Each structure stands twice: as structure tokens, then as C-alpha cells.
């Protein structure tokens, strides 16, 4: 099955691009925007609308395969590629990539994905966002060419055998609406919550961490008082963007003692803290997280896991963090890895190494990228899957949950038919 036409269109993502460096330096919010000048290159404002380039592959059988190029909310931070802009990306794609896709046989995914993920133009790799979108479309094309679901294609090509297909626990994020958003998650019985967006010491963590302690206590109380079923016990997963390290000058013992207080405040619920430290580069961040994990694992009284995010951006990064056992869970931040073939390999590698495989991503994605990476999470038996895009809570939960259940129903129906 070959590609007979290639189309693309500019569009918007489910959230915004934020200048993380400016926010960490204390940029103040003005309702939904920020006051001040951006610091990170290519940003025109501290917060600006996220952009996508939708890639459409028209197949010989008349079907159209889709993929959306997108980046994470904090583009240009933590070693990531620069801000993605749809208009110049479209011109680049049409001039350089479209001719390579026309006539391409999409009967198989893996070799095509590797080709475009490693493609160099004028001696430079293409932007991670484009690699992300192109390989999504190629994966969707292979599924449609073979009349199978994406999860089935992945299991076949990557020789994933003997594992049952099952729902993946959802991890939802509140954005700045970290109170009402939690109520929505409790009502919908989301398995992992609330993310919390603790990206400011002054307004969200507190100079001594007191604001986050109070928030965790509130979370615990809210779940216990509002849950309908007594056995509903979500995992509390909070992203702090390195701010705990900031208030304790990256002192590992002080960070550990603080996490111990947080875990006590969360009890009886299990607690995960994402990005407790950020040393500004991969090697030092890895070593700091590893040292913190060793202290946690040595204390049976501390019920907390740490999750690596910043500086764990590429497939190589994921493998290094997993080999070093630098965290209890690694976020495979899907847009950061470029080709979705890397997401597949990263999730599988984490599982092989006994590290939590979190199929993540960003609020700054689209419904298309969310659905395709959810199929990947199903195929790879990820430990949890981000509800995305957006920060409105409901939309991401709906998109990911419904797609997951539809795909599982289709697979189950086919299995029943073929066994009949």
C-alpha cells in the first residue's frame, strides 16, 4: 500500500507554550497571561498559543492517515528543541519532506519510522515536532493499510507476545485550577491525579514547602470525603519542576526529609513526585535523583516515588536513566522523543529494566497525537498514560479514555471473531 498524496495544514494545540525560564524567575500571572518579557529564544511572549502542523497521508485504498506535529508546553527548556512554529514548518515540510513521502510503501511501519526519524536535511536533523507528526501519520497509515488497530500493528512489528491487552491507568492534570480540577477527577475516578503544576516557589510550593504540604493534605481530605466508592484510592502524582531542590539548595538529605513529610501528609494514598530536582544538565540531575532514590528505598517508612522528566528527553536519555535506576518512574514525554518509534522502544526498555513506564506527553498536544500515543501505551502495557491535551481536565480524560476503550473493544471483538 503506497501513499498517493500528502497534505498538511496549520492548526492549534490543546494548550499553550510557556517560557519556563521566565516563570521560574518569578514572572507574575495576569489572569491567564504573564507579565514581563520572555527569556527563552524564539518566544514572543511568556505564554503564547501552541501551534501544530497536521500531516495527512492519502493512501491507495482511499483512506487518510493523520499525524500532528507538536511540542511540549515548555519548549526550549531542559535541553529540548526550540519553539515550534507552524508556518515555517509547513514550508519546510512541503519542500523537503513531502517529496520523500509520495509513493512510499506503508505496509510496514518500523523501517519507515526509522528513516524519517533519523533524516537529516542540509546536515541537520529535522525538528522533533515534525518527526513526531510524520511518524504518527506513518503508524496510522500502516494500521489503515493492514486494516488493523495501531496497537495490533505495534505488537506484531515489535514482537510483543504473551501480554494481554488491558486498560492503562489514566493520569490527569489540573493545570492551575488545582482544586476544581481535582473534584472533576474524583467524580470520574481517575487512577492517578492531579499533576498540580507546582512550577513556582512563591505562589505554589512556598519558601519552606509549606504551600505544597497544605495542598497534599487538602488532596487527601478531598478524596476521602468526596469519593463514592470506598476502594477508590488514586495515586497522588505531583509535578514540582525542580522547585523542591531550589528551596533546599539541592541538598539531597533535606529534599528527602521534605518528601517524607509529604508522604505522611498523603497517607493512606501513595505519592509520586515528578522532577523534585533539576541541576540544569542531564548528568548532575541524574546523579541527584539517583542519590535521592537510594535514600527513599532505604527507608521503609517513606511511601513516595520520584519521577524523572526534565533532561530525560530522548530515547538515549531514557535508556541512561533506566540503566542507572535514577528514578522509580520515567516519563516518556512523547513529543520530546521525536519519532513515535522511539516512544515504543522507550516504554519497552523501561519495562525490561523494572522502571515505571509512564507514557506521558504534554497538555500542548492535539486529539490526534493523544489518540495515537494512547494506542502505543496500550500496545506497550505502560504503567500509566497521560490524559491529554489541554488543562481543562475533562477534555483530556474524555479523549484518551474513550479512545482506549474503543480500541480495546475492537481488538477484543476481532479476537472473538477469529477464534470463532
C-alpha positions in Angstrom: 0.0 0.0 0.0 1.5 3.3 -1.1 1.0 7.0 -0.4 -0.6 8.7 -3.4 -0.9 12.2 -1.9 0.5 14.2 1.0 -1.4 17.2 2.6 -0.7 19.4 5.6 -2.5 22.2 7.4 -1.6 24.7 10.2 -3.5 24.4 13.4 -3.7 25.0 17.1 -2.8 22.7 20.0 -4.8 22.0 23.1 -2.9 24.5 25.3 0.0 27.0 25.1 3.8 27.3 25.0 5.2 28.7 28.2 8.6 30.2 28.8 9.7 28.1 31.8 12.8 30.1 32.5 10.8 33.3 32.8 8.2 31.7 35.0 10.9 30.1 37.3 12.5 33.6 37.7 9.2 34.9 39.1 7.1 36.2 36.2 3.7 37.1 37.6 0.4 36.0 36.2 -2.1 38.5 34.9 -5.2 36.2 34.8 -4.3 33.7 32.1 -1.2 35.5 30.7 2.1 36.5 32.2 3.6 39.9 32.8 7.1 40.5 31.6 9.5 39.8 28.7 10.3 36.2 27.6 13.8 34.8 28.2 13.9 31.6 26.1 14.8 32.1 22.4 12.1 32.4 19.8 9.3 33.2 22.4 7.4 36.3 21.6 5.6 36.3 25.0 6.0 34.3 28.2 2.8 32.5 27.2 1.7 32.1 23.6 -0.7 29.9 21.7 0.6 26.4 20.8 0.8 25.6 17.1 0.6 22.3 15.2 1.1 21.1 11.7 -1.4 18.4 10.7 0.1 15.8 8.3 -2.3 13.8 6.1 -1.2 10.8 4.0 -3.7 9.8 1.3 -3.4 6.1 0.7 -4.2 4.0 -2.4 -7.2 2.4 -0.7 -8.7 5.9 -0.2 -8.1 6.1 3.5 -6.3 9.1 5.0 -3.8 8.7 7.8 -3.2 11.5 10.3 -0.4 12.8 12.5 0.1 16.1 14.3 3.4 17.8 14.8 3.5 19.3 18.3 5.9 20.2 21.1 5.6 20.2 24.9 4.4 23.2 26.8 7.9 24.2 27.9 9.7 24.2 24.6 13.3 25.2 24.7 13.7 24.1 28.3 15.6 21.2 29.7 17.6 20.5 26.6 14.6 20.4 24.2 14.3 21.7 20.7 13.2 25.3 20.2 9.7 26.6 20.0 7.7 25.0 17.1 6.0 27.4 14.7 3.6 26.0 12.1 4.0 28.4 9.2 7.8 28.0 8.6 7.4 24.3 9.5 4.8 23.9 6.7 7.1 25.5 4.1 10.0 23.3 5.2 7.8 20.1 5.2 6.4 20.8 1.7 9.8 21.5 0.2 11.8 18.8 1.9 9.6 16.0 3.3 6.6 15.7 1.1 8.6 14.5 -2.0 10.1 11.7 0.1 6.7 10.5 1.3 5.0 10.4 -2.1 4.9 6.9 -3.4 6.2 5.4 -0.1 5.1 1.9 0.7 3.5 1.9 4.2 2.7 -1.8 4.5 5.2 -1.8 7.4 5.9 0.9 10.0 9.2 0.3 11.7 11.6 0.9 8.9 9.8 3.9 7.6 9.7 5.5 11.0 13.4 4.9 11.5 14.1 6.5 8.1 12.2 9.7 8.8 13.2 10.0 12.5 16.9 10.0 11.6 16.5 12.1 8.4 19.0 15.0 8.0 18.3 17.9 5.8 21.4 20.0 4.9 23.3 18.2 7.5 20.8 18.9 10.3 18.1 16.7 11.9 14.6 17.8 11.5 12.7 19.4 14.4 11.4 16.9 17.0 7.9 18.1 16.4 8.0 17.2 12.7 9.5 13.8 13.5 6.7 13.3 15.9 3.9 14.2 13.5 5.4 12.4 10.5 5.8 9.1 12.3 2.3 9.3 13.8 1.0 9.6 10.3 3.1 6.7 9.1 1.9 4.5 12.0 -1.7 5.4 11.3 -1.1 4.7 7.6 0.3 1.2 8.3 -2.7 0.4 10.5 -5.1 1.5 7.8 -3.2 -0.3 5.1 -3.4 -3.5 7.0 -7.0 -2.9 8.4 -5.7 -3.3 12.0 -5.6 -1.1 15.1 -2.4 0.8 15.9 -1.9 -1.4 19.0 -2.0 -4.6 16.9 0.5 -3.2 14.4 2.9 -2.4 17.1 2.6 -5.7 18.9 3.2 -7.5 15.6 6.2 -5.5 14.3 7.9 -5.2 17.7 7.2 -8.9 18.6 5.4 -8.2 21.8 3.9 -11.5 22.7 2.1 -13.1 25.6 0.8 -9.9 27.1 -3.0 -9.3 27.4 -4.5 -6.0 26.1 -5.8 -4.1 29.1 -6.8 -0.5 30.1 -3.9 1.7 31.1 -4.3 3.8 34.3 -5.0 7.4 33.4 -3.0 10.3 34.8 -5.0 13.6 34.6 -3.6 17.1 35.1 -5.4 20.1 36.6 -3.2 23.0 35.4 -3.6 26.0 37.6 -7.2 25.0 38.5 -5.8 22.6 41.1 -8.9 22.5 43.3 -11.9 22.3 41.0 -9.9 20.1 38.7 -9.4 17.5 41.5 -13.2 17.4 42.1 -13.7 16.5 38.4 -11.1 13.8 38.6 -12.6 12.3 41.7 -16.0 12.2 40.1 -14.6 10.4 37.1 -12.4 8.1 39.3 -9.2 8.9 37.5 -6.5 6.5 38.7 -3.6 9.0 39.0 -4.0 12.7 39.9 -3.6 15.7 39.9 -0.2 16.8 38.4 -0.8 20.2 40.1 1.6 22.3 38.1 3.8 23.3 41.0 6.1 25.5 39.0 6.5 28.5 41.3 8.2 28.6 44.7 6.5 31.9 45.6 2.9 31.0 44.8 2.6 27.2 44.8 5.4 25.5 46.8 6.2 28.0 49.4 9.7 29.2 50.6 9.8 26.2 53.0 7.5 23.9 51.1 4.5 24.8 53.3 2.1 25.6 50.5 2.5 22.1 48.9 2.2 20.4 52.2 -1.1 22.1 52.8 -2.2 21.2 49.2 -1.4 17.5 49.7 -3.3 17.5 53.0 -6.3 19.0 51.2 -6.0 16.4 48.4 -6.1 13.6 50.9 -9.1 15.0 52.7 -10.9 15.8 49.5 -10.6 12.3 48.1 -11.7 10.7 51.4 -14.7 13.0 51.6 -15.9 13.0 48.0 -15.2 9.5 46.7 -18.3 7.4 46.1 -16.6 4.0 46.4 -14.5 3.3 49.5 -12.0 1.4 47.4 -11.3 4.3 45.1 -7.7 5.1 46.0 -5.9 7.1 43.3 -2.2 7.6 43.3 -1.2 11.2 44.0 1.3 12.4 41.3 2.6 16.0 41.6 5.0 17.7 39.2 7.2 20.2 41.0 9.6 21.2 38.2 12.7 21.1 40.3 11.4 23.6 42.9 11.9 21.4 45.9 15.6 21.3 45.0 15.5 25.1 44.6 14.3 25.8 48.2 16.8 23.3 49.7 19.8 24.3 47.5 19.7 20.8 46.1 20.7 19.3 49.4 19.6 15.6 49.0 19.1 14.9 52.7 16.9 18.0 53.1 14.9 17.1 50.0 14.4 13.5 51.3 13.2 14.8 54.7 10.7 17.0 52.9 9.4 14.2 50.8 9.0 12.1 53.9 6.7 14.9 55.3 4.8 15.0 52.1 4.3 11.2 52.1 2.9 11.3 55.6 0.5 14.1 54.6 -0.7 12.0 51.6 -1.3 8.8 53.7 -3.1 6.5 53.0 -2.6 7.4 49.4 0.6 6.6 47.5 2.6 9.6 46.4 4.7 10.3 43.4 6.8 13.5 43.0 7.9 14.4 39.5 11.0 16.4 39.0 12.0 17.1 42.6 15.4 18.3 41.5 16.8 19.9 38.3 20.5 20.6 38.2 20.5 22.2 34.8 22.0 19.3 32.9 21.5 15.5 32.4 24.4 14.1 34.3 24.1 16.1 37.5 20.3 15.8 37.5 20.5 12.0 37.1 23.0 11.7 39.9 21.0 13.8 42.3 17.8 11.9 41.5 19.6 8.6 41.9 21.0 9.6 45.3 17.5 10.7 46.4 16.0 7.4 45.3 18.6 5.4 47.3 17.6 7.3 50.4 13.9 6.7 49.8 14.4 3.0 49.1 16.4 2.6 52.3 13.5 3.9 54.5 10.5 1.6 54.7 8.5 4.4 56.3 8.6 6.6 53.2 5.8 5.8 50.7 6.9 8.1 47.9 8.3 7.5 44.4 10.2 10.0 42.3 9.6 10.5 38.6 12.2 11.8 36.1 11.1 14.3 33.5 13.5 17.1 32.7 16.7 16.0 31.0 15.1 12.6 30.3 14.0 13.7 26.8 15.4 11.3 24.2 15.4 7.6 23.8 19.1 7.6 24.7 18.3 9.7 27.9 15.5 7.2 28.9 17.9 4.3 28.5 20.6 6.0 30.6 18.1 6.9 33.4 16.7 3.4 33.3 20.1 1.7 33.3 21.2 3.8 36.3 17.9 3.3 38.1 17.8 7.0 38.6 14.1 7.2 39.4 11.1 4.9 40.3 9.3 6.0 37.1 10.4 7.7 33.9 8.2 10.0 31.9 8.5 9.1 28.3 7.5 12.6 27.2 6.3 11.6 23.7 6.9 14.8 21.7 10.4 15.2 23.1 11.4 11.8 21.7 10.7 12.8 18.1 9.6 9.7 16.2 6.9 7.7 18.0 9.0 4.6 17.2 11.3 6.0 20.0 8.3 6.1 22.4 7.6 2.5 21.7 11.2 1.5 22.3 11.5 3.7 25.4 8.4 2.3 27.1 9.5 -1.3 26.4 13.0 -0.6 27.7 11.6 0.8 31.0 9.6 -2.3 31.5 12.5 -4.5 30.8 14.6 -2.7 33.3 11.9 -2.8 36.0 11.4 1.0 35.9 7.9 2.5 35.8 7.0 3.3 32.2 4.9 6.4 32.1 3.5 7.2 28.6 3.4 11.0 29.0 3.4 14.0 26.7 2.0 17.4 27.1 -1.1 19.5 27.5 0.2 21.3 24.4 -0.7 18.4 22.0 -3.7 17.6 20.0 -6.5 15.0 19.9 -4.7 13.2 17.1 -1.4 12.8 18.9 -3.2 11.9 22.1 -5.1 9.1 20.4 -2.1 7.6 18.6 0.2 7.7 21.7 -2.6 6.1 23.8 -2.7 3.2 21.3 1.1 3.0 21.8 0.6 2.9 25.6 -1.9 0.0 25.2 0.4 -1.9 23.0 3.4 -1.5 25.3 1.5 -2.1 28.6 2.6 1.2 30.0 2.2 1.8 33.8 0.2 4.9 33.3 -0.9 7.2 30.4 -1.4 10.9 30.4 -4.8 12.3 29.8 -4.1 15.0 27.2 -4.3 17.5 25.6 -5.4 20.7 27.4 -5.6 21.7 31.0 -9.4 21.7 31.3 -9.2 18.1 32.8 -12.4 16.8 31.2 -11.3 17.0 27.6 -8.1 15.1 28.0 -9.8 12.4 30.1 -12.5 12.0 27.5 -10.2 11.8 24.5 -7.8 9.3 26.0 -10.2 7.2 27.9 -12.7 6.9 25.1 -10.1 6.1 22.5 -8.5 3.5 24.8 -11.8 1.7 25.4 -12.8 1.8 21.7 -9.5 0.3 20.6 -9.7 -2.4 23.3 -13.3 -3.2 22.2 -12.2 -3.5 18.6 -9.3 -5.8 19.4 -11.5 -8.0 21.7 -14.1 -8.2 19.0 -11.6 -9.3 16.4 -10.1 -11.9 18.7 -13.5 -13.3 19.4 -14.3 -13.4 15.7 -11.0 -15.1 14.7 -11.4 -17.7 17.5 -15.0 -18.5 16.4 
